[in-house]
Amino acid sequence: MSSPSPQPERRFPLNEDWLATIVGLVLLVLILAGAVPGWLVP
């Protein structure tokens, strides 16, 4: 009888690089749409 291999549970299946890319793109879209002023984001 084989037991299932222990895998660490992750809330996000994406790694940190992809998460940072998505956050950056969302910020860019918000700035271009005028929802967030450009001086607020460094």
Backbone hydrogen bonds in HBPLUS format (Angstrom, degrees):
<---DONOR---> <-ACCEPTOR-->    atom                        ^
c    i                          cat <-CA-CA->   ^        H-A-AA   ^      H-
h    n   atom  resd res      DA  || num        DHA   H-A  angle D-A-AA Bond
n    s   type  num  typ     dist DA aas  dist angle  dist       angle   num
A0019-LEU N   A0015-ASN O   3.16 MM   4  6.40 160.6  2.20 152.1 158.1     1
A0020-ALA N   A0016-GLU O   2.91 MM   4  6.06 157.3  1.97 146.6 152.1     2
A0021-THR N   A0017-ASP O   2.97 MM   4  6.21 150.6  2.06 144.0 152.5     3
A0022-ILE N   A0018-TRP O   2.94 MM   4  6.18 160.6  1.98 151.7 155.9     4
A0023-VAL N   A0019-LEU O   3.00 MM   4  6.21 161.9  2.04 148.4 153.5     5
A0024-GLY N   A0020-ALA O   2.94 MM   4  6.07 158.1  1.99 144.5 150.7     6
A0025-LEU N   A0021-THR O   2.96 MM   4  6.21 157.0  2.02 148.8 154.7     7
A0026-VAL N   A0022-ILE O   2.96 MM   4  6.16 156.4  2.01 149.6 156.0     8
A0027-LEU N   A0023-VAL O   2.97 MM   4  6.22 159.1  2.02 149.5 155.0     9
A0028-LEU N   A0024-GLY O   2.96 MM   4  6.18 155.8  2.02 145.9 152.8    10
A0029-VAL N   A0025-LEU O   2.94 MM   4  6.18 159.3  1.98 149.2 154.2    11
A0030-LEU N   A0026-VAL O   2.95 MM   4  6.18 159.1  2.00 149.5 155.4    12
A0031-ILE N   A0027-LEU O   2.95 MM   4  6.17 154.9  2.01 149.5 156.1    13
A0032-LEU N   A0028-LEU O   2.92 MM   4  6.14 165.8  1.94 152.1 156.1    14
A0033-ALA N   A0029-VAL O   2.87 MM   4  5.97 146.3  1.99 145.3 154.6    15
A0035-ALA N   A0030-LEU O   2.93 MM   5  5.19 134.3  2.14 160.3 161.7    16
A0036-VAL N   A0030-LEU O   3.38 MM   6  5.71 151.6  2.47 117.9 117.1    17
A0034-GLY N   A0031-ILE O   3.07 MM   3  5.08 145.4  2.19  98.2 108.8    18
A0040-LEU N   A0037-PRO O   3.08 MM   3  5.61 153.6  2.16 113.5 121.4    19
